[in-house]
Amino acid sequence: MVLKIEYILIPITIILILSIIGINPSSKPATSSREDREVLFKNFYLFELKTDIEGKKVLADEAIKHTNYLDLREVNLSDENGHNILSTRAVYEDGAVFMKDDIKFTRNDGLTFATKDLSYDFKKEKIETFSSFILDFNGSRIKGDNLEYNMKAKNISADDIEASIILESKS
């Protein structure tokens, strides 16, 4: 008995045609297997230039430029009004800085506070914390939650305040 090749090729061709029709191939856009990281900077410095005064400065040990934001480590942020913020981690995105872990804020008149997270909106010149804080000023200590500091109006507000206030007499 001789087997002709046509008898084998015809069923194979029919199976291939049915499988192609049944699979229904579709086109999908290609995705990158890499993350959105673009550049890694060591000893990162960012300065705002103004005509008469020194503007805001951001200093970081390390900065990773992503597509839409900067991820900063060991951050020192200062501005022209004498405000200084130190943080171990920060994210800069759309004109605002979001900080986490061991944040210390100081003002040139001696006001300081420490917290675990902070949001600083450069356009509104507003600082907000979403956790507890400890504020020290002229020997007084204030503890509370959800601090808001408007830098333009120099207003500070907070929730659940516990204070130990020391008044100095003027002699």
N, C-alpha and C positions, 0 to 999 in steps of 0.2 A: 504494500500500500504506500503510495507516494502522496505526500502532503504538499499541496500547492501553496505558495507564499501569498497568493491573493486571499485565500481563505483565512489567513492569520491577520493580514493587514486591514481587511474590511472591518472586522469586529473592533480592532484596536482604534481605528479611525472613528468609528461610531462612539466608542467610549470617550475618546478625547473631545469630540464635539459636544457630547452631553455634559461632560464635566466643565467645559468652558462656559457653556450656557448656564449651568447651575451655580457656578462660582460667582458670577456677576462681579468682576473686578472693578474697583473704584480708585480714584486718584485722591491722595491725601497730601497736604503740604508737608514738606520736610521740616523736621525740628532738629535743633542743635542739641547734641548730647552734652555740650558744655554748659556751665552755669552762666549767669549774666555778668560775671566779673569781667572787667575790662583792663584795669590797671591797678597795680599795687604800689603805693608810695611809702617810703620810709622817711622819717623826720619831715612830716608834712607841715607846710606853712601856708596860710591863706590870709591875705591882708585886704581890707577895704580902703581904697584911696579916696580921700576927700581933699578939698582945696586948702583949707586952713588948719584942720585938725587931723589927728590920727584916728582912723575909723576902727571898726571891729577887727579883731585878730583871732584866728583859730590856729592853734598849734596842736599837733598830734604826733605821737611816736610812729603810728602806722595808720594809713588810710587806704581803703579799698574802694575804687571807683566802680560802682555797678551801673547798670543802664540808667536807672532813675534816681539814684541816691548815692551818698558817700557813707561808708561804714568806718568810724574812727575809733582808735584805741588810745588810752591815756591822753585825754583831751584837756587843753587849757584855752578857755575862751574869754576874751576881754573886750571891752568896748570903750568908747571915748568918754563915757560918763563915770568911769572908775569902777564899773562892775567887773567881777572876775568869777568864773565858774570853772571848777576842776571836776573831772569825771573820769572813770576808768573806761567807759564805753559810751559812744554817741552815734546817732544817725542823723545826717543832714539831708533834708528833702524839702523841696518847694519853699524855700525861705524860712524854714524852721529847723530847730535842732531838738531831737528827742534823746534824753540822756538816761542812763541806768547805772546803778551800782556806785555807791560811795560818792555822792555828789556834795560838793562844798561850794557855797555861794558866798562871796564877800563883796562888800561895798566900801568905798574909800572913807566913809565916815565911821567905820567900825562895825556895822551891822553884818552878821554872818548867820547863815543857817545851813543845816545839813539834812539831807533826805536821801531816799533810795531811787526816786525817779523824778524827772523834770522835763517840761516842755517849754521851749523858748521860741516865741514867734517874733522874728526880726521886724516884720512889717508893722505889727501892732505894738511892738515893744512891750510884750507881756510874758511873764513867767508864771507857770502853773506847776504845782506838784499834785500827784494823785495818791500819795501815801502820807504817812506821818512825817513830821519834821521837828527839828529843834532849832529855835532861833535865839541868838544871843545878841544883846545890844546894851551897852553901858552898864554891864554887870547884871542885867535882868535876863532871865531865861524864860522862853515861851515854848510850850509844846502844843502841837495841834495836828490837824489833818487838812488836806486840800488847800494849801496856801496859794493865793493868787497875788502877784505883784505887778502892778501897772507902772512901768518905768517912766512914762511921760508924766502921769499925774502924781507919781510917788505914793500910791495907795497900796496898802497891804491888807488882805482879808484872809480869814481862815475859818475852819470849823473845829469844834470840840477843843477849845483852847484851855490849857492849864498854864498859869503864869506865876512866876516868882519875880515880882517887880521891885527893884531897888531904886529909890529916888535919892538923887544926890542933892544936898543943900548947897545953894549958892551963897557964899560968904564974901 
